[in-house]
């Protein structure tokens, strides 16, 4: 009797059946402990490696850990790995690579049994998921309401000191929530070094990562993959101290309004006229901003910054968790406090510059300590030597130089009307469709996202810095009626 002939007999005979029952028992016992133990037991039974690969999270469980990359690649390209046994399991893919001495039938039995047990574990987790999601949403609401002590006590004391917030929006949000939940596998285990809370509020997904001052980059990677796969737009803010959760929450919403399909996750610190602010002389710029903002409290400054970054009062209200009427009333009060017309496009652009300015240095404060504080600066105009420098002019020409006259006039008019097409088209005496086409050409020429309010403020200042005459709609080149001619 040959030794090679006993393999198939054992797989179908009483000894093979007993062997399969023993394998199933071992897998069942491992499944009662955890998913990681189940995958480890499957790898042991096939004398090879086993990986549970998720399309968003990558390798959820892997035995050994070095096989994670091979398992993810095999799940993504199964035809390139014909030696691997694969089974769908709980929204992921189970990949087994058996040793050459293991019969194929045994490997298939282990894979099928393991996948079935993973499905059972997944169904059990789904039954508890609704309650857990509601708990996460409640904890997020408590953080936003300022009850940080209650939340930190629930999560294990004062080990968690900082928070990073993500706010995601899109059509496929419910599915994305479940996928991210499965990928993150959030836990409220006490005394952990990090904890991820996620919940849906007001038609968006809020993810709050609580940690000890810095994250390991895992959540940003997952949010990025999720946004690409489910076509979401996301804003990110933090890390900030846990007590500043409301600030991070509103900043993340403001940043999301700058997200595009080409850049789906935008950090809050990347939003603003950063290209221009780097060119301004630091000391005069900081002193002017300090003088402008002197009448405002930090709460006032934050409200104005969110409003200017989102580009509208309703959007700012949604980001801040306030009513639109409340935001309008507060902005009117701040307009009187600043003594400036905040409905003017130039004033808004200057105010955004002031809000993005660096803090004055110690040397500046010491040099002015003997003199009385100067009167507050005005927002309608900037001090000499701030924007009228060669570096700023070079930047402005590089940004808006080369625009055809009719495009430049149309763009300036549209910006003065705060990106509202109908009133701008009426002033230009052109059809809204015509103006929309011109604006598309402007966006292509400038290589900027005109939907971003901070980008629009930056372009408005560049147009003013390069203006040689009034960008007046009456000067729009025409050839009779409402047409125009190229110059």
PyMOL commands that set and color helices and strands:
alter all, ss='L'
color gray80, all
select helices_A, chain A and resi 3-12+14-31+35-46+65-76+78-80+104-144+148-155+173-184+218-230+242-256+268-270+274-277+282-293+298-310+313-320+324-338+345-355+362-367+390-400+405-416+421-428+432-446+453-465+473-475
alter helices_A, ss='H'
color red, helices_A
select strands_A, chain A and resi 49-54+58-63+85-89+92-97+162-169+195-201+204-211+233-241+265-267
alter strands_A, ss='S'
color yellow, strands_A
deselect
rebuild
show_as cartoon
